[in-house]
Amino acid sequence: MNRKELLRLANTYGSPLYVYDTEKIISQYKKITNAFSSVKNVKINYATKALSNINILKIFNSLKSGLDAVSIQEVKLGLLAGFEPKNIIYTPNGVSLQEIEEVAKLGVQINIDNLSILELFGQKHPDIPVCIRINPHVMAGGNSKISVGHIDSKFGISIHQVPHIKRVVENTGMRINGIHMHTGSDILDIDTFLRASEILFEVAKQFKNIDFVDFGSGFKVPYKKDDISTNIDELGKKLSSRFNEFCKNYGKDVTLMFEPGKFLVSESGFFLAKVNVIKQTTSTVFAGIDSGLNHLIRPMFYNSYHEIENISNPKGRERFYSVVGYICETDTFGSNRRIAEVSEGDILCFHNAGAYCFSMASNYNSRFRPAEVMIYKGKDYLIRKRETFDDILRNQEQVTI
């Protein structure tokens, strides 16, 4: 999106504001499906947690995407957005057996990542097919906070515990219809990812009647100019060839699945915030904005990088600023960033704000969560109203003291 249009949206809807360009979402979806076009059965399940606004989910449903959900609430959002239960896979972590049973009643695909729940579920519901999440103990990219394939990860059943899985399956008579893994985010080393895939193939061969193999996701997107990213075409070519060979040896065409979130929506998102104050100290020039970690926590939580651009004065002389928020914490979005000269009242644009940004927002410091706008077929739509003080008080019961 161009700066002029983003400024118009900020003036129309106020700030802070999230903006999503659905053309980019659609092009990313087509990019990944095209990369695996040589595989007979491919299913892309959008990872709801990345951006869960129901209107964004409707976009994915219109694309014939599936849905990856990690909570019963995300499952219900998907159903409201029009997804058929069979097109939703539920991949929770650390939830109760009761929640899994409640989701199973809705008819979605269950994915279990620990032996204890697998055995309990198999004993009570042996007729409900289940997918198993494997931890391959392979880290395909990303820092420790976003890599989940390491040996101490809370996610998945260790590859070394496959004999235990088989014993549970034999004792309960349950059916395993899928094998799944997720190594983490920001995958760069395709060969490492393929090595993890070989582990998944080896596990899948040990179960007689699976319908799909889910390779997770975590594909890296560019965060700045000339940044490196996952070569999805190379991955598609190499993994498709190996997957087709697996299907031939297995004796049937199973479905190849992925569950991308960041890859599909990160670059579609822009976060717009107004500069409240320029503050000079003895060593730093701060640009303080009308937002904070309550709206965009990724830089503080994951040490993630978001390009910051002054769209009010894009051709101004570049200076160095530390962009900070208004929360009573250290909420620095970027230190000593080279940005076109900033004045109070300017609008700063944060790029790559589509994934894990609004979905991780909160009311910390009793601040309102921002509005969300979606651009669809050239028209802007308000898809989430800006919160008010009534929203802060909602569900609080005032006791007479």
Beta strands, then each sheet from edge to edge (+ up, - down):
strand 1: 17-21
strand 2: 42-47
strand 3: 66-69
strand 4: 88-90
strand 5: 109-112
strand 6: 130-135
strand 7: 157-158
strand 8: 176-181
strand 9: 212-214
strand 10: 255-258
strand 11: 269-280
strand 12: 285-289
strand 13: 308-310
strand 14: 318-324
strand 15: 332-340
strand 16: 347-350
strand 17: 371-376
strand 18: 379-384
sheet 1: 13+ 16- 11+ 1- 17- 18+
sheet 2: 7+ 6+ 5+ 4+ 3+ 2+ 10+ 9+ 8+
sheet 3: 13+ 16- 11+ 12- 14- 15+
end
